[in-house]
């Protein structure tokens, strides 16, 4: 009896994500003598990041009967 097994697997991974960041900053410049404020300014930031990837693979396996392995030169010899 000739019984071969064929296995075909398709593997994939999809990954994604992101981040968001907001912030404010206030800066003052003062006189070293009088400690009075000379000037000031505000800064604001806003950032958004997205990322992701796709990965995949294919796996194919097949078994051979003993007769097929011997006929095609694929004999497996185990020794102790």
Secondary structure, 3 states (H helix, E strand, C coil): CCCCCEEEEEEEEEEEEEEEEEEEEEEEEECCCCCCEEEEEEEEEEEEEEEEEEEEEEEEEECCCHHHHHHCCCCCCCCC
